[in-house]
Amino acid sequence: MNKKLAAALSGGAVLVLALTGCGGSEDNKELDAWAKKVCDLVPAQNKKITAAYDAITKAAEDTESTPAELQKADSQAFQDLSDGYKARATVISNAGAPPGAEDGAKKLREAVKQLTALSASYADMKKQVDGLDTKDQAKFATGLKDVSAEMNKVETQRQTALAALKDLESGDTKQALSEQPGCKQASTSPAASASATDS
């Protein structure tokens, strides 16, 4: 029953900063300072988001789980995803627009808007899962199908948020981020490696 939900999630790479390798960039201390603000917190956020996706997939594959156990696992995972993306939006918002970036303020607003909306959608998913009837197997199965259908909509929203992040992280901004230890760590993680080329 829960495998459709896992399928909807497993194809979705975790939203992390889409980074490429280092190259010679102009020395821009203000931009480097901005990148440090963002990247210092990326590993912790990435870890939480990755663990949440893993938890949903694991719960879906566990055929021995009861409806109540599935509900608990999915509910916690959706809460963690909501918290993780909200934290990402907060970090970027607090950092402000990348210094010297073209349309930086506009790109920042769009990225924060999309991440905040994604966080809210995962919070709604948690409420939906919490409302499932775990005492009636048939009703629970039907409810999971509804959750899975909603998850497909959220995946489209996640792609929009990823595109907004990539837009914010283009050009010199991407270069500055790629040179920060926190973002290097995130970009080499298994979940993150797919996000840079995520389709």
N, C-alpha and C positions, 0 to 999 in steps of 0.2 A: 504493500500500500504506500509506504513512505518512499519507495524507490523513485517515483516520478519527481517527488520533491528533491531528492538528492541529485537526480539527473539535471534538474533545473539549476542547481547550485554548483555542481561539480565542474561544469563547463565554464563557470564564471571565475576567472582569476581574481585574486584579491587586488583591490585598488591600492596601488602604491605609486610612488613617484616613478614615472616612466623615464628611466635614465639610460644614457649611452656612455661609452668609454671616455676617458679624458683626452684632451687635446690642448694645444696651446691657446689660451684665452688671455685677453687683456686683463691686466691687474685692476680689479674693481673691488676695493675693500668694502664698500657699502653693500654691493650685491653679495659678496662672500659672507658678510655678517648676516644678511637676510637669509641666505641659504642655510647657515648654521642654525638659526632659530627654528627653521622648518625641519631640518634633518636630525637634529638632536633627539627629537621625539618620535621619529618614524619607526625605529625598531620595535618599540613597545606597542605602538598602534598596530603595526603589521602583524606582530605575534598574536595579538588578541583577535584580529579579524581572521587570520589564517586558522587559528584554533577553533573559531566558531564554525567556519565552513567544514572543517574536518569533523567536528562533533555531529553536524547534521548528516554528513555522509556516513559516518560510523553508525549512527542511530538507524539510518535507513537500511543498512546492510545487516543489521543485527536482527535475525529472524526470531530470536528468542525474546525480544523486548515486548513487554505488554503495552497496550495503548497509553497507559498512564506514564510509563517510562519514556516512551517516544515523545509524548507531550512535554514532559519535563525537559528532556534533552533539547528539543527543538525550540522551546520557549526561551531557555537560557541562551541558546546560540543566537536567536534573533535579537535578544536583548544586547548581547555582546557586539553583534554587528551594528546595531543602532548606536551603541556607545562609541564604537570604534570610528565610525564615519563622522559622528558628531565631533569627536575629538580632533579628527583630521581637519574638519571645517574650522574649528576653533583655532587650531594652531596656525593655519594659513591666514585666517582673518586677523589674528593678533600680530602676525608678522607684517601684515600690510602688503601693498603692491611691491613687486620686485623693483628696486631702484634702476632707473634707466630703461626699463622694458617698455616697448611700444604698446600702448593701450593696456598697460599693466593693471591699472585700477579697474578697468572694465572686465578684464580677464579674471581678476581676483574675485570680483563680485559674482561673476557667473559660476566660478568653481565653488565658492562658498555656498551659493544658492543651490547648486545641484547636489553637493554633498549633504547639505542640511535636509533637503527633500528626501534624499536616499535614506538618511538616518530615520526620518519620520516614517517612511514606508516600512522599514524593518520593525519599528515600534508597533505599527499597525499589524504586521504579520504576527508579532508576539501575541497581541490581543486576540487575533483570530485563532491562533493555536491554543491559547489559554481557554477559549470558549468551546473547544471541541468536547463532545460527549464521549468520555473514555469508558463508560460503563456499557455502552451499546456498540458492539463491534461494527455493525453495518453503518450506523450513523457516523462513527469515527472514520471509517474508510471513505465515506462520502465527503466528510469534512476535510480530510487530507487531500482529496482531489481538488477541492476548492482552494485550499492553501497552495497546491502546486500550480494551479492556473494563475493565482495571484502572483506567485513567484516569477512566472514568466514575464509578467508586466514589470516587476521590479528589476529583472535582469536587463530589460530595455532601458530602464531608468539608470541602472548602473553603468551601462555603456555610454549614456549621455554624460554622466558625471566623469567618467574616464576621459572622454573627449575634451571636456572642459579643463580637466587637470593637465592634459597634454598641451593644450593651447597655452595655459599659464606657464608651463615649463619649457617653452620653446626658446631657441636661440641662445643668447648668453646666459639666460636664467638656467637652462638645462645644464650648461657647462659648469656653472657655479655649484649647482646641486650635486652634480656627479663627482665633484672633488671633495665632498663632505663625507667623513667616515660613516655617519649614520645612514646616509642614503646609499653609500657603497654596500653597506651591510644588507640593506633592504633589497637592493637590486640583484644581489647574488643569492637570495633565498629562493627555494624551489617555487613557492607561490608567486613571487614577484617576477621571476624570470619570464613567466608567460604573459605578464601584463603589458610589457613593452610592445609585444606584437599581438596582443589580444584582438580578436576580431569580433 
